Amino acid sequence: MREALQAWLKCAAATGEPIEAARAAAEAIAKNPWDVVQQAGTLARAKMTTATEDIGLTASLAHRPVNHPQVIVQVSKGAPIPSFDRTGRRARGAFDTPIEMARATVDGALKASQRPVELGLDPAAGTGAFLVALAERGVQKIRGIELDPVAAAVARVAAPRGQIDIGDGFTVACETDVLVGNPPFVPPERQDKAMRQHLRDTIPWLRGRFDLAVPFAAISVQRVRTGGGVGLVLPEALMIQPYAQPLRELWVNHHKITGLSPPTAFPGAQVGVVLIHMTAGAGPAPLPDHGLSTESLLTLDGVPLQAALRPGDPELVAQIRSLSEPMGTVATVDTGVVSHGRLGGKGALLHDKPAPDRVPYVDARDLSENRTQWLSYQPSAMHRAKSPALFESPKVLVQRLRGRGPVRAWVDRSGLYAGHTLTVVRPDDPRFSPELLHTLITDPMVDGLLRMERGSRLDLYPKDVRSIPVPRVWSENPRLSLAEAWKLSPEQEDRLMAFILE
């Protein structure tokens, strides 16, 4: 890193141009393309600022005192200096792919291709990781599209025989034999509103709080010629969340999925990712490794694409549901209040002490810490106030966001008002008490069933809780175990329990 950094500092001092500085860093270490991607790539993602004092830089671009033992170069006060741009990376979804992940993605795409491969395309090329991997595997023509001109300057040095265009991967037209890449992961909060609306207009099935990776992946795969190979690194959530279900159905019905990895961590991004490989236009076909059929997968409510699924899992879900009715038919299920709104934040409505005009209030953290707050219940000042009857009746409060952890829920008979971090379940059928529904909601077999049907990172929003299957025989005999009520074999019980550990 020292050689690249010294070249960057020298060029930055002479020109003040981030593109030129990144190119100089890349050219200084051009003999090793992967060093270019990683080291010059790190500098391409940095901001050019000015040193306010004599300072040292580490290999990760951390600013340290000049005599710090990790310092590899020193910068004088007033000189240009690269600063790690965490905020900018997150806003753009710009996280460069590690070497072995890029290689595995390319290898799987080439293996998936059923046609001669002349052109390999990365529509979000970044600093060139996938282009270098394509070149290593002997692909004759290599093309990348990259919106950031600084990153593109590095990619051109890393993959000198590739064609790298500055542009938007959404709009640059190109057909290819093999498509590989790591689309930008950008949640709705960080998306440009005009672009988001344009994407909704262009892709009618886009819905909900979609990540930018969803339309990017959809448009990218459309560019692959029939029989061509696809290899993508995608956020784990895209494989299971409702906002991407139409995309999953499209892929399962029209393409042959040849590879689907378990979730793995992506360095620096704090997000789990999945590698997916497909043969374009060769579907439908059984999922790889275990041969789960397309027809069976499509019976699952969420159509989750996850490596943990096995043949027989959809049939197990169908058996349980045939012997049950959804919880939404025996209980009212809704989110709690959103205790803020147009007249101010929740600090204006929440208090530490009771008063005549206040109601007892809890969110998920309050319940975990055995604490109660007090809410000035003012529907006109709240975003979603909800009906008092939802809270003042006996109910179950379910922690909504739970990731990979077990389901957490509490029975309340004291009239607590719940915040929006909780899903509220109020029994409407006298045959089902809050305690009985609590037992069902928190049973590990229900957890396994929902993860099997809807995805491994299940968050318990009202739609998901309404879907929980309540055994019909419980209306006559609520003392039956779930295994008895659902007529499960020991092997089926083990499968549900094992699924939450996959």
Secondary structure by P-SEA (a helix, b strand, c coil): caaaaaaaaaaaaacccaaaaaaaaaaaccccaaaaacaaaaaaabbbbbcccccccccccccccccccccccccccccccccccaaaaaaacbbbbcaaaaaaaaaaaaaaccccccbbbbccccccaaaaaaaaacccbbbbbbccaaaaaaaaaacccccccccccccccccccbbbbcccccccccccaaaaaaaaaacccccccccaaaaaaaaaaaaccccbbbbbbccccccccccaaaaaaaaaacccccccccccccccccbbbbbbbbcccccccccccccccaaaaaaccccccccccccaaaaaaaaaaaacccccccbbbbbccccccccccccccccccccccccccccaaaaaabbbbbbcccccccccccccccccccbbbbbcccccccbbbbbbcccccccccbbbbbbccccccaaaaaaaaacaaaaaaaaacccccccccaaaaaaccccccccccccccccccccccaaaaaaaaaaaac
